[in-house]
Amino acid sequence: MTQGQSSRYSPGVTSGGNSGRGGAAAGIAVVLAAMALAAVVRLRTADTPLERDEGEYAYSGQLILDGVPPYRLACNMKFPGTYYAYAGIMAVFGETPRGIRTGLLLVNAATALLLFAIGRRLLGTVGGAAAAACFSVFSLDLWIMGLFAHATHFVLLPVLAGVYLLLRDEGRPRPATVLAAGACLGLGVLMKQHGAAYLLLGAALLLRRGRRGAPASIALLAAGAALPAALLVAVLAAAGVLDRFWFWTFRYAAEYVTQRSPSEALGILFETARTATAKSLPFWFAAAAGLVLSLATRPVRPGGRFTPAALLAASLLAICPGFHFREHYYILLLPAAALLVGAAAATVDRFAARLLPRRVAWLPAATGLLVLLCAFLAGERETLFERSPRELSRLRYGSSPFIEMEVIGRVLRERTNPGDRIVVLGSEPETLFHADRRSATVYLYMYPLMEDQPYALEMQEEMIAEVGAARPEYAIEVATPCSWGVGPDSERTLLVWTRAFLRRHYELIGVADILSPTETRFAWDAEVLRYRPRSHWFVNVFRRK
């Protein structure tokens, strides 16, 4: 590289995507404004009732704070990184939906700052600012569940930290840096298994520097990635739950990801992508334009073409396991898409610098970015700034009983003692969190038990035995189809047992009848004897006779 090239690509200079101090100042101002706006929206909506996944993480985090390791009293196929993240957040901000969402706000803000640092290094200040601002705003999208604290949010922070470390050394990467980057990427995997795709990204970034020394660096990266996993295995082994961890996260998970055939993938992808991009299509089109521009023009900085494209490829791979393509998986695509929008902004800025005076050359890129952001904010004004937290829950999740389970959980907390057990016959673990009571079974979801998979009957029999032995003080029967996932090939043993078990040992003391998206009728105690649900979406609460 010549001296002129070194100067052109140095992060500290203003050429090649930074239109002078005015552009840099405007870029930083846009980032701060976008982050402040995101914080206002997230705090305004922080009391939205927890949904299922959040309930699982919150209840598991609650157990961790009580000294109970993952997989002892609550089991699922996810790696436990997000459980520990929730435990840390709740230890600081409190065991409430607002406390959890406040932690998410900080995680989201830290991710945006990392994206700004990465984008500034690759694309200049204007490009980095555009990327960070887009991520901050479009991660609020209700239709990718951006306001909810899904594990995909927690994958991004350590992954982008690892990417930044690998990009920080312009020359040969230092061993300590590569090891630390690997540890960050490995931590992303523990947050959710989908993060494993980014290990390939780390290897690709090392290979881009040249084949000489790459094998040793990749081996060091892999060693760093193995460190968090090794620590987790040691902790779980010491707690005596390593066998359950292995069953749920490897043996059952292997069955789960093979339930959908490749022939179904395209239809599922089209359906979920249509929902996920319904309110943000201009952003995704801008990202596509950025990809074309970055491939067709000289990169603003070294890696400015390769890294966003490689991040996009890794993110696309990360959303593919099991071909479920759930809407919140698209959160993993946001950093790559935002960097590509940043690449488009940096390209516009660079060409404008040739045609306009330096002090105003940043205006075209800034104007385009503001139009993109403001169009989304105006279109989603009612959602982001006007609807109440409960209205947001109904808008996004329909008649799923998240509002009702919050009420029922609080009632049960008042009517029970701390040592009492409850059982939720349905996939609503948020109830356990709101009640602050332990489950009579390790099964937080009914979905695995209803799936057409070889462990279904064994799981059902284990749950029946656990509930029978625990003799829970209260039982909640969730009579909503979305909470069970019963299919034509589902094993029915649990369903038959549930009816007989409730009839023999429990009396009905409460019902939540979801009449419409805006109306739920609650009946308790004596009133419930005269009440008959008027809808097909209701929740029954039983007390042991």
C-alpha angles and dihedrals in degrees: 000000000000125000090254092052092049091054093047093053099039112120092226099060127086101225126092101044102350113092097204129282092313091060093046093049092046091048094052091045090053091051093050092046092050092048092048091049091049090050091052092051094045093050092046091054097035094110094060106131114263115258127216102280092043089049091054093050093043095049092046090048089049089055091049090053087052090054097258114132122225117275095025100092100002127040137188137144097258123104109250102241094105090048089059091043090055091047090054093047094048092047088059105032103026138260097284136101088253092053091050093048091047088057089049089052090057093045090050092048092049090050090052091051091050090050089051090052092048093044093047091053093047103033109016128254096299093051093044092049092050091051095049093044092050092049093049094050103036093046084069090067108130092206094064087043089247094156091058124080099245121167090249089072090055093049092059099057099060092035093056090044088056092047091050092052091052091050096044097078107069092192130036108341115247116240093237090052093049091048091050091047090052091051090053092050090047090052088054089057091053090054089059131342091241087075089076089085090069092063085071089052090055091051091048092052090053092047091051090066090062138286093261107100092357096117092055092047092048090050089052090048090052091049090053091048090052094055098078090044092050091050091049092050090051092050094047093045091052089050092050096239101105093108092055091046090053094048096048102038099038114017099037093032089057089057092046096054092050097054093091118062122223088245089065094048100085094051093048091046092051093048097048094040089055090055095041094051098036095110100025107048094127089059093053091045089051089051090051089050089050090053091052093046093047090052094044100046138050110276116254092227136004108288092016090121102033103043100053090045092048091047089051091051092049091047092050088051090048094059094051107074109118091000089255094127092190114193095249089057086073088070085076089062095054100085093050092045091047091051089052090052086050089052089054091049091048091050092050089047092051094051092043089055088063094053106033136050111275095245093060102028091102093061100086093054092043092048092051091049093049092049090052094049096041093049090057094044092048092048092049096037094118093048098045101036111020116030118089120243092255091049089053091054092052093043093054102033104027114209096347102137100240093125091047094047090055090055093044092047092054092048091052091048088058094046099045139061121242092255096052119110126220131190126215111207094201138043099284109115090161086078090066091051094050091046092045088218130125123251122249088225138037089232109100094170132044091204097088090049092052097045121104094248132125096252097052099099092042090052093049092050091049091051092049091051093047095050092045092052095044095051092205117217092224134025126198117204111199106204096189121111094223090062096058111030094210112183135185091266097043120130106247102199094103093047093054092045093049094060094048093043094052094044093050102042109021143058125211113250104159145022134188110201113195100210098170140339089277102036134059121171116212122196124182139187114330093008092059091064089067097039126095119187113250097198136054091238111074143127125223123206119205133190122207112258 
